[in-house]
């Protein structure tokens, strides 16, 4: 139905145009502004800014204990605001070669980097008539870092005068440094009654103890990149560009068991000796693929 509506609207628009042209006085020719013929330029440079969304994002792995409380978020290190610069050489009006690169100016930490936590209530440790301890555990993982990217692409275009669409395809890379941080927290609720569910009067104090594990790693990934876009010519030397870009790369592996203990906070009354039993030491995979919209300005010379 939508296609039919669009088709009818196009027919009405064309009919109105033909009717207005027929209503003109006979013998009077309609003047058309000539499309400017810009001279051919072999070299160009463009600067752009845009936003990329994750492509092929993954979720952090779960620990089988207490996984029902896991915050199951996806994450990617190439989702966010990006800026870049390209240099191009045109063999002719239809074919060119472009070399460029850029930087992730802001990685979206709501998804990229991510955070995952899980509460793990363990069995209570109690003796008749003695203080009762209830232990609640929380584990979180955070990924951050600096990400840059570059590419070498072929550019194919039809060579139109005013608005010239194009297609790009080639090889690309992402490189940078990633930082990892893992926190494990113990909340120890102390109750003077051995059975707080029965007692009508009881009090509790929460003692918190937290350990932080950190690590860092450099990375370099090769992949495929491409774009669909158009140049809007403003003058012989300047044009605007808008393009939809995409990239696909292999993922990076992080092993949380290789991180080192960096600091400890909180009260030592919490059962810190058992904190390493519930710490996640498995592996996660970090994706770098993205797709998004870029806007920029191009200078030809």
N, C-alpha and C positions, 0 to 999 in steps of 0.2 A: 504493500500500500504506500509506503514512503517513497519508493522508486517511482510509482505512478504519479504521486503528487509533485515530485520534483520535475518529472517530464512535462506535466501539464503546465507547471509554472514557467518552465523554459519556453514552451510554445506560446504562452500568453505574452511573455516578454518579447519574443521575436515578432509576434503579431503587432504589438504596440509600436515596435521600432519600424516595421514596414508601413504601418498606418501613418505614422508621423512623417515618414519620408515621402509617401504619396501625397500628403496634404500640402507639401511645399509647392510653390508656384512653378509651373512648367517652364523649362528653359533655364532655370537657375540651378547651377551645379553646386553640390555641397563641397565645401572646402575641407580638406583634411590636413592636419598638421603632420609634416614628415617626421618619421622616426629618425632620431640622430644616428649617424653612422660613426661610432667611436673608433678611433684608430687602434689597431692591434698592438698590444703590449705583451712582451715576453715574460717579464718578471713581475712579481707581486708579493706583498707581505700583508698579512691580516692579523688582527688582535681580536679576541673574542672572550666572552664570559657566558657561562651556562650552568645548568643544573643537571646532574646525572642521577638516575635511579638505579637501584641494584638490579642485576641480571644474574639469575642463578644463585640467589642468596641461600644460605643454609641455616640450620638451627644448631645451637650448642647441644652437645651430647648430654644425656641425663645420667645421673647416678641412680642405680636401681633402688637404693634405699630412699624412701620418702619422695619418690619422683612425682607423686600426685600433686605436690605443692610447687612443682618446678615452674619458673617463669619462662615459657617457651617462646622466646623472641628470635626472629631472624636478624641477621646482621651482614654487613658488607663494608669493605674499606674504600669503595669508590662511589658511595652515595653521598651527594652533597654538592656544594658550590665549587665550581672549577673555573680556572682561567688558563688561556693558552695563546700561543703565537705560532703562525705558520709562514713558511717561505716557499714560494712556488715558481716553477719555470714552465712556460707554455711552449710546446713544440710547434703548435699551430692553434687555430681557434677551437679545435675539438679535443685535443689531447695535451695533458700536462703531467708534471711530476711535482709532488709536494712533500716537504719535510717539515715536521712540526713537533711541538711538545707543550707541556703545561704542568699545572700543579693543582692538587686538591686543596683549595683555599680554606674549605670548611667541610670536614667529614661529619655527616649527620650522626650524632652520638645516640639518638633515640633508637636507631637500628644498627648502623655501623658501629663497631666496637662492642655494643650490646652490654647487657648485664643479665645474669641468671642467678637466681637464688633458690634455695630449698630449705625448708624447716624440717628438722629431723628429731622429733621427740623420742627419746630413748626410754627404756624401762627405768622406773624410779628406784633409787637406792635408799632403802629404809630398813630400820630395825625397830622392833616393837618398843615404844616409849622413847625413841630417840628422834633427832631431827631428820626430816625427810628432804631429799634433794630431787628436784625435777630438772632435767637438762634439755634445753632446746638449742639446736644447732642451725646456723645459717651459713651458706657458702655462696660466694659470688665471684664471677670472672669478668674482667674488663680488658678490652683490646683497643689500643689507640696507636697513633703514629703519624708519620709524614709520608705522603704518597705523591710521586711524580710520574708522568707518563710521556711517551714520545711515539712517533710513527713515521713511516715512509709509505706514501700512497700514490697510486695512479689516479688521475682525474679525467673523466670523460664528460664532455658537454656538447650540446647541439650547436652552440655558437650563435644564439639569438641576440638581437640588438639591445632590447630594453631589459627584459628579465630572462636570465640565462640559467636554466636548471643544470645540475651536475650530479654525478655519482662518483664516490670515492671508494677505493678498496686497497688494502695493503697489509703490511706487517706492523705490529706495534709492541710496546713493552711498558711495563710498570715497574718501578723501583722505589726503594725507600727504606725506612726503618720502622719496625713495629715494636711497641711496648706492651707487655703483659703484666697484669696484676691480679692476684687472687687473694681473697680475704675469707677467713673462716672464723666465725664468731660463736662463742658459747654463752648462753644465758642460763644462769643457775638460779632457780627459784627455791628459796629456803623457807620451809614451813615448820613451825614448832610442833605441829600435830602430825602424828604418823598417818592419819587418814583424814585429809582435809575435806573430803566429800561428805563425811559424816559430821564433822565438827561444825558448830554454828559460829564459833569465834576463832578466827585464825588470822595470822598476818604473814606477809611474805616480803622478801627483799631480793631484787634481781641483781646479781653480780655479773658483769659483762667482761669477757676476756676475748681478745681478737688477735689473730696472727695475720701478717701480710707477707705474701710471696711475690717477688717481682722477677722480671727477665726482659731481655731485648734481643732483637735479631734483625739482620739486614736481609733484603730479598730482591730478586730480579726475576721477572716473569716475561716470557715472550708469548705473543698471541696474534689474533687477527682483529683488524679494525676496519670500519667502513662508515659511510655517511651518505645521506640523501639531502640535497640542499639546493639553494638558488642564489645567484648574484643579481642584485637590483642596481643597475648602473645609474649613477647620478651625474657623472661627468667623465671625461676621458681618463681621469686619474683616480677617481674615488667611486666605490660602490659599497652597498650594504650587503651583508650575507646573513642567511639564516639556514640552519641545517639540523637534521636529526642524526645523531651520532650513536654508534654502538661498538662494543668491544667485548672480546671473549678471551679469557686467560685461564691458565691452570691455577688451582687453589694452593694456598700455602698451609703447611701443617704446623701446628703448635702442640708441644707435649707439656702439659701442666706439671708433670712430675719432675721436669728439669729446672723448674723455677727455684730460686733460693730464698730463704727466709730473710726479710729485710727489716722488719720491726715488729714489736709486740706492744699492745696497748691494753688497758683495762686492769681489773683486779685479779690477783692470782688465786683468789679463793675458788674461782671456777675450775673445773676439772681439765686443766690445760694438757694433762698427759694423754687424754683421750681425743684431743682435737685432730691429731694426724690420722686417726682411724676413719674419720668421715671426710677427710679432704679428698677432693677429686683429683686423681693423678693420671687420667686418661688423655685422649687427644681430641682436638677440634680442628676444623678446616676453615681457612679464611678465604672467601671469594673476592675477586677483583673485577669481574665482568660488570658492565653498566650499559645503559642506554639513556639518552637525554637530548635536550634542546640547547643549541648554542646560537647566540646573536653576536655579530661583530661588524667591523668596518675593514674594508680592503683598500690598499693603496697600490696602484699599478704604475710601473715605470719601465 
